[in-house]
Amino acid sequence: MEIIELLKNLKTQSIHGDLEIEINQIQFDSRKIAKNDAYVALKGTVADGHQFIKQAIQDGAKLIVCEKLPVFLESHITYIQVEDTAQALGKLAGNFYGNPSKKLKLIGVTGTNGKTTVVTILYKLFKKLGYNVGLISTIHNKIKSRIYPSTHTTPNPVELNRLLAEMVKKRCTHVFMEVSSHAIVQKRIEGLHFKGGVFTNISHDHLDYHGTFSDYIRAKKGFFDILPHTSFALVNQDDKRGLVMLQNCKAKHVTFSMKSMSDYKVRIMDSSFEGMQLQIEEKHNEKINGKETWTKLIGNFNAYNLLTVYAVAMLLEEDEDEILTELSNIKGVNGRFQRYTSSLGVHTIVDYAHTPDALENVLKTISEIKKPHQNLITVVGCGGNRDKTKRPEMAKIAANYSDWSIFTSDNPRTEKPKAIIKDMLEGVKDVDCSKYQTIILRKEAIERACSMAQKDDIILVAGKGHETYQEINGERFDFDDRVILKESLE
């Protein structure tokens, strides 16, 4: 593609050089530069890409996009100066791949909890409704039925537009993607055209990156600030920050809830370990229409998730009865309240809950459904090199809701597991010490829980969910909570 085509709708401060040069690929990692590539110099948290401009040119780059021009400009190189290279990268990538998001019904879902479940169920639902569908999620990316590995919740702009272009090529009509707070701040979604944006909830998480809770909220709101008037903004009204997301948002405002009046509302009529009977109400022209449906999923959080999916499908003008019929048959998401009962009658649940709010939601759900004779054993840890302030909170929540808790490792990364668990123990100083124990090795912790459990007891293993590894000192080792549980019990 010629540079002049690449620059469409891009605000530039200055241009130096030939605009008719053909560009092979866009790169922001100087180590990946090949002949005739464009190099976008990003200012990262660790290094400033401007330091590698000279090396990028030596490796074959023909176009340099930067915020600050080098002192000496090479005559055979084209330089584009912009105010913000992170912002420019998204628009350049969109232009390079033909702005694929304009050709798709792209729905972005953001929030602390529920993103993966919502986009995955939307993907499953719209496949059942007969569409070619794309999925961009924490677990994996999908184009129709083909799976592509996922390294980030939301990919970088070049990878994201490449994926979307492939989806257009494969004749996808709808794409459901998770939008992380990191991606919003780092402008990975810059230049994308969203048909709708969804806010699930917000609670304590990622403060190691954002610094303060206010900054975290501001990051989420940044997604809704960029939605155009032609899209919709669907937010959880029960979350007190839900309506904050709609402030100064140009998109159509739509709300959902369980506890308050809203455009879409859900009630749990009946609940057990087998599923829930839900009543979903929709406010239309001041009239409220209500319909009931059965789901195999359980828990208040899943009632919210299913209501969110229903609302998105209705906003995309799908048939109400078809939506409810298909939702009643859809199973859960791997690693999200994933259940298994052993031959000896021990019930196990594996869940990705790695925030205080998510852990409390899961434990509340189990506590409300379990019988008096059933004991609940929780195995939980906290990740290393992440927000330390949530560690004592999670331990306290586990101890409060469980008969016994085992605190263990969960991706310690470069931190000492003992130090992480020590932080967790600060939250249980006032708890009877017979209710919890610490076992550093996660496999041993799960095995201990299994040896403690009697028939009908429930074991919750929280924190890793779908993950199939433990990250220790920069290395990933094979580890799957679900496999360890089954092997230990059977």
Secondary structure, DSSP 8 states (H G I E B T S, - for coil): -BHHHHTTT---SEEES-S--B---EESSGGG--TT-EEE--B-SS-BGGGGHHHHHHTT--EEEESS--SS--TTSEEEE-S-HHHHHHHHHHHHTT-GGGGSEEEEEESSSSHHHHHHHHHHHHHHTT--EEEE-SSEEEETTEEEE-SSSS--HHHHHHHHHHHHHTT--EEEEE--HHHHHTTTTTT---SEEEE----S--HHHHSSHHHHHHHHHHHHHT--TTSEEEEETTSTTHHHHTTT--SEEEEEESSS--SEEEEEEEEETTEEEEEEEEEETTEEEEEEEEES--SHHHHHHHHHHHHHHHHTT--HHHHHHHHHH----TTSSEEEE-TT--EEEEE---SHHHHHHHHHHHHHHS-TT--EEEEEEE-TTS-TTHHHHHHHHHHHH-SEEEEEES--BTS-HHHHHHHHHGGGTTS-GGGEEE-SSHHHHHHHHHHH--TT-EEEEES-TT--EEEETTEEEE--HHHHHHHHH-
